[in-house]
Amino acid sequence: MPVGTIQRSLLLRHGVASLMVKARLRRWLAFVLLLLTSAMAELVEIRIDGRGGQGNVVAAYMLAEAGFEAGRHVQAFPSFGPERRGAPVAAFVRVSDQPFKRRCQVHAPHYVIVQDPTLLHAGAPQDVRPEGGILINSQRSLEDLAVKSHAHIAVVPASTLALRVLGRSIPNSALLAAFLALTELMPMEALEKALSRRFADDTLQRNLQLTREAAGYVTAGAWKERSCAARH
């Protein structure tokens, strides 16, 4: 083979190899940028603790749907224990103003919503962040519950309200309304839109009534500063 042909072949191979290296480098840089963007995303992480049959997994999806309606980036997923009615069940929600790629379980939530107060003394809310909050479904006073935490704590008789308004003691809609009233994490209208996707007619109207009554049990915006701090 002539020397000139060999040289051209080597140059061509070198050029192709160089292009492949540059393409791989661009893909790697794009991946690193994606990871950095995900790490910098302003995430608010929420855990909903309850027992099987109380609807806390549904509550997590409803809260995520409300976030979607409000134009946020959201994620919701459950974590089950023994698969039986009454067994402890945790569900998680992430809400952010920016896209994110985090997929791990929530280990230090900004907020914990406790649907069953019997879980309080099983360590359920102990891992909440100090700047966060705990919302408890109970008829008992905060003093009677004797929850020790550096986080803010609020109590709403969500099951009692639901039984009176809906005829069933399913507390999820009431707790979500109280949570959004406290944090103002997203407009209450976003929750109403999420409810309208799941219910219709009289059932929808009863759920909307329930959310309004539950929101009235807490001080609007009481956790707003903590919500803003969690997002920045």
HELIX and SHEET records of a PDB file:
HELIX    1   1 VAL A    3  MET A   40  1                                  38    
HELIX    2   2 ASN A   56  GLU A   69  1                                  14    
HELIX    3   3 PRO A  117  ALA A  122  5                                   6    
HELIX    4   4 LEU A  142  LEU A  145  1                                   4    
HELIX    5   5 ALA A  158  LEU A  166  1                                   9    
HELIX    6   6 ASN A  172  THR A  183  1                                  12    
HELIX    7   7 MET A  188  ARG A  198  1                                  11    
HELIX    8   8 ASP A  201  ALA A  215  1                                  15    
HELIX    9   9 LYS A  224  ARG A  231  1                                   8    
SHEET    1   A 6 HIS A  73  PHE A  80  0                                        
SHEET    2   A 6 PRO A  88  SER A  96 -1                                        
SHEET    3   A 6 LEU A  43  ARG A  51 -1                                        
SHEET    4   A 6 TYR A 111  VAL A 114  1                                        
SHEET    5   A 6 GLY A 133  ASN A 137  1                                        
SHEET    6   A 6 HIS A 152  VAL A 156  1                                        
END                                                                             
